[in-house]
Amino acid sequence: MNNLLKMYFRCGFMCEGFKVFEEMPQRNVVSWSLITSSLSKNGEFEFCLESFLEMMRDGLMPTEFAFGSVMKACADVEAYGFGSGVHCLSWKIGMEQNVFVGGSTLSMYARLGDITSAELVFEWMEKVDVGCWNAMIGGYTHCGLGLEALSAVSLLNSEGIKMDNFTIVSAVKACSLIQDLDSGKELHGFILRRGLISTAAMNALMDMYLISDRKNSVLKIFNSMQTRDIISWNTVFGGSSNEKEIVDLFGKFVIEGMKPNHITFSVLFRQCGVLLDSRLGFQFFSLAVHLGCLDETRVLSSIISMFSQFGLMEMVHSVFDSLVFKPVSAWNQFILAYKTACKFENPWMCRQLHCASMKAGFGSHKYVSCSLIKCYILIGSLESSFEIFNQLEIVDMATYGAVISTLVHQNYMYEAIMFLNFLMESGKKPDEFTFGSILNGCSSRAAYHQTKAIHSLVEKMGFGFHVHVASAIIDAYAKCGDIGSAQGAFEQSCQSNDVIVYNSMMMAYAHHGLACEAIQTFEKMRIAKVQPSQASFVSVISACRHMGLVEQGRSLFQTMKSDYNMTPSRDNYGCLVDMLSRNGFLYDARYIIESMPFSPWPAILRSLLSGCRIYGNVELGQWTAEKLLSLAPQNDATHVLLSKVYSEGNSWEDAANIRKEMTDRGVLKDPGYSRVEI
């Protein structure tokens, strides 16, 4: 009967298998192990735990496979107490040294966030195989401990244990966590040399390169894969940078017979929101409705986020109200939608959302509270935001980081530094993202003394070599006018050979008008065999723009396509058009705008309009202004620029008419202001 049971379960005939199990006159430990394992594999975790208890009531001691199944179920339903009890049982019956039981136990603890208990289980085991190592390494990555995971991989190698596919995938994920691209590239080479190529390994590598903004590497791996699964496609969709790329990829996706799942739609909606492509977003929305994929909370949350980025708050409300059960993720996105769309005209709107979330039982939830704190900061109600913060029972690094980042973004630097002090006084250590946020605030305010103080703290805590922190330090010093200190920070951190650091230094030179130094840094990066990113070309072309090196800038733009097979981004095109416009190549700039694979956006048209003002080209200025006003009719800068174009061309009557039109439409010119640190 057990063999019949095993056959049904292996062939996927679950109902028939359960029927056989119910009709068995006598069940032994093998029967119970089969049923427990089957329930766990099919996601029936609560029934798995119940069947385990039934087996114990029958007086049968579980096998190692039953222990493994129930530990997995405990992790999936977050039953920490039940899992600890099962762990004690394994000790009681002498199975704690079994490698399968030990691996399952430490994996359960790690997945539930108790990495200390997982380490104790691992250290207590007298014999460990690659499965136990994989469970420990996977546990570290699950808990976000990338460095510890890579250290475990090194120990595994030093003990002569051969890595398998799971080890490779976990190691690559660890590199993604800490954004250690150099180690990731070494693993990539190791995979190719040892022939450990698998779909899972390639997916992990694509994800790592995507996080490091190496989109060309993502496409290269994707195109080389012989077998692609839905994860491969979802990853490459996440790296799409324009509408044409998304449409082309989705066409191939359909041709290969793939069907989008809820993660596919979540990624596509996110990309449409980032690109502000409402036309494509609505097309995917219609497809999701047609395929019946709107019953997933994750999809609905991404739709709410997308519509908020389009500014379509009625659609946001419609989607949110359609949810019968509103989980915490939906509340979080709904609150963030208002924050994104800046619809908090007064504090009462924010308070209404606050009250509604409390009424729904999510008022004390960490993520909802964090979103509310951000919204209160956005409307300037710091007292309310601090009140919510003080009511949080547990404040982790993510919460501190989010609050500090939002305060910096809203120019509350004093309060941001105050929260940094609170963080350190609580015994926590600021991470690289917190330091990056603070330094970005210092750079935006050109706060030189604060920059030096934070830099000293960064060095003291050992974050000076982290690429994002080093990049922020370079940027802050450059914007404070101290290019020498920026160079010093660059020389200290460029040994990591990371493109982000090089980009920051090139942009610093560009802001200071040091085009030759920026180009030299670009060449230095190429000699070091550091792969440039799209941002690299923005930085170096910006330097050419400031110094009038038009031909060199054009050549660099062409290099993107010819030497690196890169598709220029919106920023690349914007930089090229600005360079041409500033230096009088106005019709060349117009040609670029008309021929690029993007619809023109306000900033790129303003660059051309500004060039028309400088060089007195009234005809082209009118053409540009018409396009610009169709996109942003209430923008004061467009009206003022067009008025100046007419003035430069001595068309005083037209200039006066533009000023009158501004008055008639109620378009007001925002006064400019500046500040300086004393």
N, C-alpha and C positions, 0 to 999 in steps of 0.2 A: 504493500500500500504506500509505503514511503517513496518508493521509486515512481509510482504513478503520480503521487503528489508533486514530486520534484519535476517530472515531465511537464505537468500542467503549468506549473509556475514558470519554468524556463521558456515555455512556448507562449507565455502571456495570457493563458486562459485562467484568469484569477477566480472567476465565479465557479468554474468547474472544480478548481483546486480546493476552494473553501468548502464546496459541497462534499467532496471526498473526505476532507478533514472532519467535517461534522458527523459523517456517517461511519467513521473509523471506530470499530468496537474497542480498540485499545490503542492509546497514543503513547509513544515513548519520547525520549528526549530529542531524537532526530526529527520526529514529527513536529514538535513544538519549535525547534530551531528553524525548520523550513518555513513555518507559518510566520514566525517572528521576523525572519529575514525578508520574506516576501512583503510583509506589511511595511517594513522600513523602506525597502527599495521603491515602493509605489506611493510613498508620501503619506501613508496612513499611520502617522507617528503615535498618536494617542492610542489607537488600537494596538499598536506594537507594544506599548508599555503595558496595556491591559493584558495582552496575551502572555507577556513575561511574568506578570503577577499570577495569572492562572496556572502557568507551568509550575511556579513555586508552590502554589496551593496543592497541586497534584503530588507534591513531594519529590519533584525531579530537580536535579542540579543542572543549571545551564551549561551549555558547551561554550567554547571560545567564540563560535560564530553567533550564538545568541547574545553573548556579551557585546560583541561588536555592533550588532544590529540595534540593541537597546541604547548603547552609548550614542550612536548617531541620532537616534530618535530624541534622546534627551537634549542634544545640542540643537536640534531643529525646532523643538517646542520650548526651548530655554528652561528646561526642568532641571535646574542646578541641584536642588535638594535630592531629587530622585536619582540623578546621576551619581552624586556623592555616596548615596546609599548603595547603589550597585557596585561602586568602586570598593566600598567596605566589604561587600559580599565576596568580591573576587579575592580579597585578602583572606577572608575567613575560610574559603574552600581551597586556598593555595594556588590560585591561578594568576597572582599578581606578576609573576615573572614570565608569563606567556607573552611572546612578542606581539601577537595579534591583539590580545586583551590590553596590553600596555599601550600599544599604539593608539587603539580606539579610545582609551581612557584619557591620555594626554591630549588627543585631538579634541575630545569633548570639552575638557577644561579650557583649552586655548580658544575654541570657538565661542565659549561663554565668557571670555575676557579674563579668566583667571590664569594668566600665563605663569605665575609663580607655582601654582599647584602642578601645572603641566611640566615645568622644569623639574620639580621634585620627583614626579613619576618617572621621568626620563632618567634622572640621575640614579634612582633606586634600582633600575633594571640592570641585571648583571650581564645580559646579552641583548644587544640591539642589532636589528637588521636594517636594510635600507628603508623598509616600510616605517619603522619607528623614527628614523632620521627624517623621512619625508613628513611624517605627522608633526614633528617638532618644528621643522622649517616652515611648513604650511601654517602652523600655529603662530609663529612669529609674524609672518606676512599678514595673517588675518588680523592680528592685533596692531598692525602698522609699524612693527619693529624691523625695518629693513636691514639695519646694520647687524642686528643680532642674527637675522636669517642668513646673511652672507657669511658671518663668522661661523655659523653652524655648517654651512656648505664647505668652508675651508677645513674644518675639523673632520668632516666626513671624508674628504679627499686624503687628508693626512693619515687617516686610519686604513686607507686602502680599500674603502668600500666604493664600488662602482655606482656612479649616478645613473638613475633611470630617467624616463621622460618626465615623471612627476617632479623629481628633484630639479630638473632643468627649468620647468615652468615656474616653480616656486622661486627659484633663484632670479629669474628674469623679472618676476613680479616684485621681488625685493629691490632690484635695481630701479624699477619704476617708482616705488615708494619713496626712495631717497634721491631720486633723479640722478643716479650715478651712471651717466651715459658711458663713461670709459669702461667700467666693469661690465655693463650691458653689451658693449661691442665685443669685449673679450669672450663673453658667453656666446655671442652670435657666431664668432669665429670657431669656438669650441664645438658648437652644434654642427657647423658645416664640416669641420675636419673629421669628427667622429661619426658622421652620418646619422645623427640623432634628430633628423628632420621629421617633424610630425605636425599635424594641423594645430594641435594645442600649443606647441612650442612657437610656431610661426605667429599664431594669434597673440601670444604673450609678447613676442618681439615687436609686433606691429603696435601694440598698446604702449610699450615702452618708448618707441620712437615717436609716437603721436604725442605723448605727454611731454617729450623733449622738443616738440615742434619740428620734428624731422619728417615732414609730410612726404617728401620725395622717397625717403627710405621705406615709409609705410607702403607706398604704391609699388616700389620695386619688389618688396617681399610679397605683396598681394599678387602681383602679376606673375611671380615665379612659382606660386603654389599650385601643385597638381590637384590637390583636393581642398576645397573651401567649404566651410560650414557657415551657419548663420552668424556665428560670432565673428568670423573673418569679415563678412559683409558689413555687420554693424560697426566694426572698428574702422573700416575704410570710409564708411559714410560719415563717421565722426571727424575724419580728417578733411572732408570736402570744404573747399574754400570759396566756391561760387556756384551759381545756379546751374550753369552748363555742366559742371563736373558732377553735381548731384544727379541731374537728369540723365546724363550718359551712364553713370554707374547704376542707377536704378533700372535703366533699360536693360543693361547686361544682367542684372540681378533677376529680372523677370524672364529673360531669354534662357537663363540657366535653370529655370524651373524652381527657383527659390520662392518661398512665401514669407512675407514680412510678419514678424511676431511683435509683441508689445514693446520689446526693447528696440527693435528697428524703428517703430514709429516714434518712440521717445527720442531717439537720436535724431531722426529727421526733423521733428518739430523743434528740437533744440537748435539745430543748424539753421533752419528757416528763421527762427527768432534772432539768432546772432547776426545773420545776413540781412535782417529786416526785409525779407522777401515774402510779403503777404500773399502774393499771387500763388507762389509755389506752396506756401503753407496751407492755403485753403484747398489746394488740389490734394495734398496728402491728407488733410482733414476729411475730405469727401471720401477718399479711398478707405480710410480707417473706419468711417461710418458704414460704408458698403461691405467691408469684410467683417464687421461686427467686433472690432477691436477696442471699443470704447468702454468695455466693462472692467478694464484693468486700471487700478488707481494710479499706477505710474504713468500710463499714457495720458490720463486726464490731467494729472499734475503738470506734465510737460506741455499740454495744450493750453492750460491756464497761463503758464509762463510765456509761451509764444504769443498769445493774444495780448498779454500785457505789454510785451515789447513792441507790438504793433500799435499800442495805445487804444485797443478796442476793448474798453472796460465793460461794455454791454455784453460782449461775447464771453468775457471772463465770468461775469455774473451768471450768464446762462449756463455755462458748463458747470460752475460750482453748485448752482441750485439744482442741477440735474442729478447730483450725487445723492442717493438715498442715505448711504452711510458716508459721513465725511471724516476720513481718517486724518491723523495728524499731518501727514505729508500734504494733503489737500489744503488744510488750514494754513500750513506754512507757505505754500505757493500763493494762496489767495492774498495773504498779508503782504508777501513780497511783491505781488502784482501791483498793489497800490503804491508800494514804495518805488517800484520801477517806473510806473506811469506818473509819479509825483502828483497823485490825486488828493493828497491830504491838504485841502484848502484851509482846514482849521483842525485844531486838536480833537474836536468832537468826533470826526470821522474815525480817527485812530482809536479813540476811546470806545466807540461803538463796536469796532472789530475786536478790541480787547475784551469787552463784556461778552460778546457773542462767543468768543473762543473759550472763555471761562464757563459760560453756560453749557457749552458742549463738552466740558470736562477736560479741556486741553490747556487751561490757563497756566498750570504749573509745569507743562511739558517743556523740556529744555529747548527744543528746536523752535516751537511756537513762541516761547518767551524771548528767545534770541531775535526772532523776526520782529517782534513787537518793540524790543529795545532799539533795533535799527530804525524802525519807523518813527518812534518818538524822537530819536536823535535828528532824523531828517527834518522834522517840523520844529526843531529847536526846543522841544520839551525835555530838557536834560533831567530835570527833577523826576519826572515820571519814569524815564528810562532807568535811572539809578535805583528807583524804588523797586522796579521789577527785578533788576539785577540783585539787589539785596535780599529778595525773597527766594532766590534760587537756593535749593538745598545743597546741590553739588555744582560747583563751577569748574569746568575743565578748561584745558588750554584752548580748545576750539571756541568756547564762548568768549574767553578773554580776547582771543585773536580777532573774532568777529566784531566785538565792541570797539576795540582799539582801531581796527581798520575803518569802521564806519565813522568814528570820531575824527580820524585823520581826513577822511574823504570830505567831511563837512567843515573842515578847518578848525576843529576844536582841539588844537595841539596841546594846550595846557591840560585839558581833561584826559587826552590820550596818554600823556606822560604820567599823569596821576594814576591811571589804570595800570600802566606798566609798573609803577612802584607798588601798587596793591598786589599785583601778580607776584612780584619778587618777595614781598613781605609774607605772602601766604606759603612760601617755601617752594613755589614752582619755578621752573627755569624757562625763561622766554625761548620760544623756538625761532627758527630762521624767518618764518613768515611774519611773526610779530615784529621782529627787528626790521624786516623789509618795509612793513607798513609805516613804522615810525620814521624811518629814513626817507621814505617817499614824502611824508609830510614835511620833513625838514627841507627837502629839495624844493617843494612847491612854494614854501615861504621864504626860501633863501636864508634859513636860520643857521648861520655859520657856527655859532658857539654850541648850539644844540647838536649839530652834526658831529662836531669834534667829541662832545661828551658821549653821545651814543656810540660813535666809532670806538672809543676807549672801552666802553662796556662790551661791545661786540668782541673785541680782541681778548678781553679778560675771560669771556665765556667760551672762547674757542670757535666762534662762528665766522671768523675772518676769511676762511677759505671756502665758505659755502657760496656757490655761484650767485644765488639771488641776493644774498646780503652784500657780497662784494660789488655786484652790479648797482645796487641801491646806494652804496657808499660812493662809488665813482660818480654816479648821477648827482648825488647831493652836493659833493664838493664842486663839481663843475658848475652847477646852477648857483652856488654861492660865490663863484668867481675864482675859486682856488684850483686852477687846472693842474698845478704842481702836485697837490695832495691827491688829486684824482689819478694822476700818472703813477704816484707811489702806490696807491691801492691797487691799480691795475697790474703793476710789475709784481706785486706780492701774490696776486691771485691768478695771473694768466698762465701759471705753470699747470693749472688744471686743464688747459687747452679746451675751454668751454666757449662755445660761440656767443653765449649770453654776455659774458664778460667783455669779449672783443666788441660786441655791438654797442655796449654802454660806453666804452672808451671812444669808439668812432663817433658816436653821437655827441659826446662831450666835446671832442675836437670840432665837430660841425658847428655846435652852438657858439664856440669861441672863434669861429672863422679860420680855423687851422686846417685848411683843406689838404695840404701836403702831408701833414701828420696823420690825418684820417686815412688817406690813401696808403701811406706807408704801413699803418696798422692793418689795413685790409690785406696788403701783400704779405705781411708777417703772419697773418692768420692762414693764408693759403700755403705758405712755406711750411707752417706747422701741421699742414694737412687737416686743418679744422674745416669741416664742411660749412660753408656760409648758409644762412637762412634768409628768408625773404626780408627779415628785419635788418640783416647785415647790409643789404643793398639800399634799404631806406636810409640807413645811417651814412653810408659813403656817398650816395647820390645827393643827400642833403648837404654834405660838405662841398661838393662840386657846385651845388646851387648857390651857396653863399658866396663863393669866390668866382662865379661866372665861368666855370670850367664845363661849358655845355657839351662839347664833343666828347670829353672824357666821361661825363655823366651818361650820355647816350650809349657810349661803348660799354659801360658797366651794365646798363639796362639790357643790352643785347647779350651780354655775357651770361646773364641769368638763364636765357633760353639755350644758347649755343653750348656753353661749357658745363652747365649744371642741370640742364633739362628741367628748369623750374618754371612753373606758371606764375607770372607776376600777380601780386595781390592788388587789392584796391589801394593800399598804402603806397605800393611801388608806382602805380600809375599816377596817383596823386602827387607824389614827390617829383616824378618826371615832368608832369604838366606844370607844376609850380616853378621848376627850374627853367623850363622853356619860356614861361610867361614873364618871369622876372627879368629875363635877359633878352626880351624882344622878339622871340620866335613864336609870335602869337598864332599864326595860322598852322604852324606845326603842332602847337598845343591843341588847337581845335581839332585837327586831324586825329590826334591821339584820343581825344574825348569821344569822337564819333566812331572810331574803329575798335575801341577796347571792348572786351567781352562783358562789361558791366553797364548798366544804365547809369548815366551821370548822377552824382549826388551833390548836395549844396556846396560842400567844402571845395571840391575840385573846380566847380564853376566859379566860385568866388576867387580862386587863384587866377583864373583866366581874366575875370573881370578886373581884378586888381592890376594885372599886366596891361589891360586896355587903358586903364586910367593913367598909368605911368607913361605909356607911349602914345596917348592921345588918339587911340583907334576907336572912334565913336561908333562906326558901323558894326564892328565885331562886338563892341561893348553892348550895343542894343540887343544883338542876337543872344549874347550870353545872359544878359539880364532877363530877357523874356523866359528863357529856360529856367533860370534860377527862381524867378517869381512864381512860375507854375508849380515849383516844388515847395517853396516857402514864401507864400504871399505876404505874411506878416513880419518877415525878417527885416529889422531896421538896417542891418549892415548892407544888405543888397541895395536898398533905396539910397542910402548915403553914398555908396560906391558909384552907383549909376549917375547920381547927381554930380559927383566929382569928375566922372568920365566926360559928361557934357561940359563941365566947367573947363577942363583941360583942353577940350576941342573948341572952346569959345562959343558953345551953344548955350548961352546964358538963359534964354527963354525956356529951353527944355529942362535945364537944371532947376529953374524956378517951378516949373510944372511938377517935377518929381517931388520937390519939397511940399508943394500944395497937396499932391496926392497922398503923401504921408500924413498930413494933417487931416485930410478928409477921411482916410481909412482908420484914423486913430492909432497909427504906427508911431511909437515913441522911441527915440534913440536912447538906449541905456547909457548912462554916464560911465566913463572909464575911471578906474582908480588903480593905484599902486601902493605898495608898502615897502618899507626898508627896516631891517633889524638895527636897533640902536644899542 
